[in-house]
Amino acid sequence: MDYGMIGKIKKAKMYAEEGADRIDFESLRVRLQGENNDIPHIVEYNMGKWRCDCDFFSSRNVCSHTMAIERILRNMVEIGQVA
């Protein structure tokens, strides 16, 4: 491995450790496999707003799927805003 790559790996570790201080999510789209069916749910985050394709989200504007992704991303996304 060359010296240039070693420097990039060190910088990547630093960015990852600093997380929320350096990273600001603008948009994200994930598939989350729930317990009740074979088809994963689509959870989206766009400019501070959450969406999910599940029925619960459509009636409450929050669901276990969006809350799970919020927990995974911790302080890196805004919590509970609706698209």
Residue, then its C-alpha position, 0 to 999 in steps of 0.5 A: m500500500d502506498y503512502g498516499m493511500i495510508g493518508k486517505i485511510k487515516k483521514a477517512k477514520m477521522y471523518a467517521e469518528e467525528g461523524a455528526d460534526r462533519i456530515d450533514f445528510e441531505s437525502l437518503r433512501v433505504r429499504l428496511q425489512g420489517e417483520n410482517n411481510d416479505i416486501p421491505h419498506i422504503v424509508e426516505y429522508n430528504m432535506g430534513k423530512w422523513r417519509c415511509d411507505c407503510d400504512f402507519f406512517s401515512s396516518r401518524n407521520v412517524c413509524s417504527h421504520t423511520m424511528a429505527i433509521e433515526r436511531i441508527l444515524r443518531n445525531m446526524v439527521e433531524i428527528g421527526q419532521v414529515a415530508 
